Amino acid sequence: MLDPAALNNKIAIVTGAARGIGKAICKRLIQSGAIVIATDVTEDELTKTVAELGVSASAKPLDVTQENQWKILVNDTLNAHGNIDILVNNAGILTFATLEATTAGQFRRLLEVNVTGSFLGLRTVAPAMKKNGSGVIVNMSSSSAILPNNGTGAYAASKFAVRGMTRAAALELGPFGLRVNSVHPGGVNTPMTNPQGIPSEQLNARYKFVPQQRGCEPEEVANVVGFLVSDHASYCNGSEIVVDGGLTAGQYFYGIPGAPDL
């Protein structure tokens, strides 16, 4: 019997693949048998990552905001492999600032990378998938698109946009055999959210407000992406999968039953 979790020789493009969640996703897909085209704007770091990933991965420098670069990537991939089965729009940036302190330039940059980057990927890859009659696209959103917090208003706005775009894409592309879903991580220990490199134990202490009582590791997000792109998720379309340890489930009221000890 075929393993529905297997991705044997499936061709996958992953953006923002040089580190963090993107790197973990590449590893997870390769473990399931996929051939991964790892892309990132940081070429040196990407080259090192692909060297670690092994022969099932290749590096393709990509600025997700540039449509011409997307076209070249898709054409090169089709010429080399004949098909594109999976697209993971993972590339993203984050700015910690109040809305008043966020400049117009910072806001536009967030939208360019987080929203336009995902839009261009979807728009450029979808025709090849439609021609083949199948394909899976995963857009990386955020728990901030469900429950925003102070200091990340611009980021939350961009991730709300990705959430809405994913739903619309599922409606438009579903009849052609494509599935489009979004993943919403929260509190992931990556260089983007933990630029100081705080040790995991110390970082986890900051997440006592989360039911899971700790932060998230990139591999935990990658496992969900691996599920969504597999046949195990064959009836998941337009879905929003939250990977946040319960962050968006609600809030604790201390002093009454059910709250953890402070």
Summary of the structure (lengths in Angstrom):
residues: 262
radius of gyration: 18.3
end to end distance: 49.9
largest distance: 62.5
contacts: 874
relative contact order: 0.14
helix: 44%
strand: 16%
